[in-house]
């Protein structure tokens, strides 16, 4: 049965890999920022099912650890993937806006630094989104192959 350490390692790595693959058309530092965000999001997503349903007893798996959660995640047309793509585009546009504003502003180093941090924030958040979903999925995959498996609904 997978333990917390296994979930953390796999979910963090999965989140980073998925975020990096989704950021391939970005400049290298943008892709690296999204990858870092994906690792963090993967960590959070990998821990989420056990925070929702703490493993205090062997039969703790319910709705958050179920095939129903997998079905909601995948949807009939991959709706979650589409929603994540839309949010990634939104975050990248906000980051690009901060960058273009920073490039036009030559007033103070302080304002340029703040705009750089705003840009970095939005790039990291773009990675957190896909990383979280990948980390959550990795948790469910590990649990599905454990002796207890996943319940259908909970």
Secondary structure, 3 states (H helix, E strand, C coil): CCCHHHHHHHHHHHHHHHHHHHCCCCCHHHHHHHHHHHHHHHHHHHHHHHHHCCCCCCCCCCHHHEHHHHHHHHCCCCHHHHHHHHHHHHHHHHHHHHHHHHHHCCCCHHHHHHHHHHHHHHHHHHHHHHHHHHHHHHHHHHHHCCCCCCECCC
